[in-house]
């Protein structure tokens, strides 16, 4: 198969480009669960000085779910390849990549592969491996992941195959308003389960040392998804990393504490 | 209408405490600030152990907790409410309460979120019923796959000078198998010929699996009477109409003489066979085409075409599942089949059909049945 065209990449990942034209680019990558709207309270703070790139992982949000390929997305490498394709399609280099949750590791993989495209990485709530291992705290057991998959199955969040075309066809998310309840976090349950497996069963610890890009690790207090030990592990195994423990609790400071998140990123970018 | 005295005395406090659902108020981070008596009674958890001490998500199973953090909390922050979220609440004794949860965020006059109000409904029976439905769906699929397998069983014929390969894969996306079928059988005087047929009946699931057995038996019986492919399909039209099976089903039928290489074929609404001859690009056989079976047209003529398979030539019959995919237009799939066949043509027939199926309709993403039948005339 030939190389995929830039237009196809931008449509596939529902890429939006906002903010200052001809400025350095900031790319925001959402984690497992929802879509690019997870960044709605954060990106506007940078839009005056940066070109803002938002996108949805394939199978989530307004992406083209028809492009989902079980083999490509069996591990995070497929998602990282998508990120690199997006950067190539927009001809971007030296970007600030902000990755939340699993997208932190997706950024690590992409920056390890093509370092010249990345100036800085901001990893929000990263974990290189979610399942405990000898001498390593990930926070979860394998059986917990099975339970999550069961939870996904009983929570289709209004998904039905009849609804899929309407949801997938709508790139302009905000206007949908309340009509499509849960639309930010709606996904084909089969794809969501596949993404959950790639996320929670992966082990990307060995990929950390490939990264030479300066990194900011943003760790929340009391994060049940990415415990402090996991964040510290990431920080300690990166060549050039700064660790910030946030006052924000939970796993989504981009939503629960956007001011603190913005301030920490600003501080890192200024330094 | 008068309201009985007792009802008028029902206080807001009682309505809250003894409501027929569990009530919780939490801070945005999930910390419980208030909980009602019903929730205490359902879970065996006591308010003094909950208020100010536990977060709502701490009361869920680990899977539910991950789900809460990755879906529920973001939705509450973005849309201010969630509805009908299925969770399991861990009771004090360690058992699980299957529950449906609704929640709304209450904001102050500046729009700053203050508190999350959550209602918890006991969904024990509903969850059991849902699980039965899911199991039933899986069972139906298992039956259809089994039926399909038993109807399609039977050894491939062995003819000197001809090598036959077959790959059949039921669809895996969704829960229903399709109606693809195939057959290969000896024909003619001294069994010098081989009859090949690949078809696709309309519909999915158990019905389709059961239906396809009928045209399949009919083709065998008609072919044994010596009917040429075009005439056979005309007779099959009549069969389909009389027995109300196979309306708009598609089928391709070929007969090949092992000693001379003579190939006769006819194609009713089915994707065209593909031929790969040594030293030449692979191509579609576009002859002998007509409408699907029992199309609503009287006295439909079924043309047939013929050519000679050179030694070493490979003929491929297949169903649309091989070339048609949601993310790939049909003509591109047909083109990819030609290119793949040119690369893989030297493989033994059985490996060839496997490789074609794997390449064109990879495992994990087949949303239709895939059937590939290959026949190679031995090289001289």
HADDOCK unambig.tbl for C-alpha pairs under 7 A between the chains (distance, minus, plus):
assign (segid A and resid 32 and name CA) (segid B and resid 70 and name CA) 6.55 0.50 0.50
assign (segid A and resid 33 and name CA) (segid B and resid 70 and name CA) 4.97 0.50 0.50
assign (segid A and resid 33 and name CA) (segid B and resid 71 and name CA) 5.34 0.50 0.50
assign (segid A and resid 34 and name CA) (segid B and resid 71 and name CA) 6.51 0.50 0.50
assign (segid A and resid 66 and name CA) (segid B and resid 326 and name CA) 6.42 0.50 0.50
assign (segid A and resid 66 and name CA) (segid B and resid 327 and name CA) 5.64 0.50 0.50
assign (segid A and resid 67 and name CA) (segid B and resid 327 and name CA) 6.32 0.50 0.50
assign (segid A and resid 69 and name CA) (segid B and resid 365 and name CA) 6.92 0.50 0.50
assign (segid A and resid 70 and name CA) (segid B and resid 364 and name CA) 5.95 0.50 0.50
assign (segid A and resid 70 and name CA) (segid B and resid 365 and name CA) 6.62 0.50 0.50
assign (segid A and resid 144 and name CA) (segid B and resid 62 and name CA) 5.81 0.50 0.50
assign (segid A and resid 144 and name CA) (segid B and resid 63 and name CA) 5.63 0.50 0.50
assign (segid A and resid 145 and name CA) (segid B and resid 63 and name CA) 6.47 0.50 0.50
assign (segid A and resid 147 and name CA) (segid B and resid 63 and name CA) 4.58 0.50 0.50
assign (segid A and resid 148 and name CA) (segid B and resid 63 and name CA) 3.70 0.50 0.50
assign (segid A and resid 148 and name CA) (segid B and resid 64 and name CA) 6.34 0.50 0.50
assign (segid A and resid 148 and name CA) (segid B and resid 66 and name CA) 6.79 0.50 0.50
assign (segid A and resid 148 and name CA) (segid B and resid 67 and name CA) 6.74 0.50 0.50
assign (segid A and resid 151 and name CA) (segid B and resid 63 and name CA) 6.19 0.50 0.50
assign (segid A and resid 151 and name CA) (segid B and resid 64 and name CA) 6.09 0.50 0.50
assign (segid A and resid 154 and name CA) (segid B and resid 86 and name CA) 6.32 0.50 0.50
assign (segid A and resid 155 and name CA) (segid B and resid 85 and name CA) 6.26 0.50 0.50
assign (segid A and resid 155 and name CA) (segid B and resid 86 and name CA) 5.89 0.50 0.50
assign (segid A and resid 182 and name CA) (segid B and resid 75 and name CA) 6.61 0.50 0.50
assign (segid A and resid 185 and name CA) (segid B and resid 71 and name CA) 6.23 0.50 0.50
assign (segid A and resid 225 and name CA) (segid B and resid 66 and name CA) 6.47 0.50 0.50
assign (segid A and resid 249 and name CA) (segid B and resid 29 and name CA) 6.81 0.50 0.50
assign (segid A and resid 250 and name CA) (segid B and resid 29 and name CA) 6.77 0.50 0.50
assign (segid A and resid 251 and name CA) (segid B and resid 69 and name CA) 6.23 0.50 0.50
assign (segid A and resid 255 and name CA) (segid B and resid 74 and name CA) 6.77 0.50 0.50
assign (segid A and resid 255 and name CA) (segid B and resid 77 and name CA) 6.27 0.50 0.50
